[in-house]
Amino acid sequence: MLLKRSEQFYINFSYFSHKKMMQENYADRLADDEINISPILKRIYAVISYPFRLLAANPKTTAAFILLSLIMSYSAKYTIPKVYSSAFIIRPADPKEKFHLNMLGDIDWLLRKRDYATVASELKLSPEVASKLAGIQFFNSVAHPSPDSINYTEIIIKTTDYNQFIPLQNSLLKYLESNPHFARIKTLQSKQVALELDQVDRDLPQLDSLKKLQLGSYEKQQVPAQSALLLKDLINPTAVYAMSVDRLNKKTALMAQQVFDSNFELVKSCVVVKNHSWPPRVLVMLLYNVPVFLVLCVMLLALRDWILKRRRQDNAARS
């Protein structure tokens, strides 16, 4: 009986010892496999909070930078020249025409270089008016991805004097039309329209005389003796009238084409906008300036702390 109890005790002891050893091995293996992210999170928190701790530890320097951003925003508001923006839209006569974009790009490039003398020469403006042109921007519906199927160009004029919107718009239109390529196209189109109009003007009297002959020969087999035309049977008497209507419609279209003979049609004119687009409001500038100045403040304070730390290390090494 005692032997059996000893054997049972030994079995239980071995079982629990083996179970405890397995649990310890599993715990050790689990500890080796796990990643402790607590130091990583602390490091990230320290890096993120470092600028705020620097600003909070130096309230006078922080307030000075904020005050400096306020002063700069207000001074920029009243010292930067006011710029006004307005746009007009033109439609080229040729649906695939895009050469005028290069011409507008030349004016934009000259304005970026502040070459107002050349701008005045190209746009046929006085140097004083040309100097008020702050810049131009343009957008073409065909050159850029757009849902519009019509070829049009929107030109944005930026000037320091809103009274110059219309003169600048007209100067840009004349600048495009006076190009030798477009001027040659306009001349050829004008000659072609004039020739077609002349032909229509010659056809209409002849059709009128033919209609008169048809009316005179109604229910007759022969026209009056003074005419050499012999009409045996009158076939489709409305054909002459249809031809006359066609010629009149063509003449109307040619007269309209004579009026709209420009290579660039003005679809929408500039609106005289009296509210400036630049500089923006003070609050808008503060939204940009205050964060920028705070970043500069943090950089300056971090540089100062780094310099002081290096000095302390040098002093400790010397001592």
Secondary structure, DSSP 8 states (H G I E B T S, - for coil): -HHHHHHHHHHHHHHHHHHHHHHHHHHHHHHHH----HHHHHHHHHHHHHHHHHHHH-HHHHHHHHHHHHHHHHHHHHHS--BEEEEEEEEESSTT--HHHHHHHHHHHHHHTT-HHHHHHHHT--HHHHHTEEEEEEEETTTS--S--S--EEEEEEES-GGGHHHHHHHHHHHHHTSHHHHHHHHHHHHHHHHHHHHHHHHHHHHHHHHHHHHHTTT-SS--TT-----SS---THHHHHHHHHHHHHHHHHHHHHHS--SEEEEE------S--BS--HHHHHHHHHHHHHHHHHHHHHHHHHHHHHHHHHHHHH-
